[in-house]
């Protein structure tokens, strides 16, 4: 009975968080039930990657001496 009540309370918290924020919400149990955290997740459907060549990123700022050895 206590386990069912706990699961119902956690499900209610997750549902309320989802309704308020629109984010997927999970209650995570930590330390054997000693602490609970509410995790919220946002799914990104449009992810774009940017590439920077190594030489250009090393020379960013115009001081290539910082990346030469020995110092």
N, C-alpha and C positions, 0 to 999 in steps of 0.2 A: 504493500500500500504506500509506504513512504517513497519507494523508488518510482512508482507510477505518478505520485504527486510531484516529485522532483522533475521528472521528465515533462510533465504537463506544464509546470512553471517555466522550465527552460524553453519549451516550444512557444509558450505565450510571449516570452521576452524576445525570442528570435522573430516571431511574427510581427510584434509591435515595432521592433527596430526596422524591419523590412518595409512596413507601411509608412513609417515616418521618414526614412531616408531613401528608399528605393534600392538599397544595396543588399546583397546577400549577407545575412548575419548568422553567425554560429557562436553559441556559448561553449567555451572550451574549459574543461575541468583541469585544474592544476593542483599538484601536491596532494593527490588522492582525495580530492574534494574539499581541500582546505581553502582553495581560492578559485574564483570563476572570473573569466575574462570574456568580453563580448568582442569577437572579431568581425569586422565588416570587410567585404570584398567587392571590388568594382571590376567588371569585365570590360576590357577595351577591345573593340571590334576593329579599329583602324589603327594599326601600329606601323610606323614608318621608321626605317633605320637610316642613319647617316654614316657615311664612311669618311674618315680623315686619313690620308696617307701618312705613313710613319715619319718620313723626312720633314714634311710640312708641320706636323704637330711638334716635332722636336725643335724646330726652328721658330716656333711660335714666340713672338715678342722680339725676334731679331738677335738673340744672344745664343749662338750655337755652342759657345764655350762651356756652358753648363752641362753639356752632354758628351764631353770628350774626356778620356782618361789617359794617363793618370792626372790626378788633380794636384 
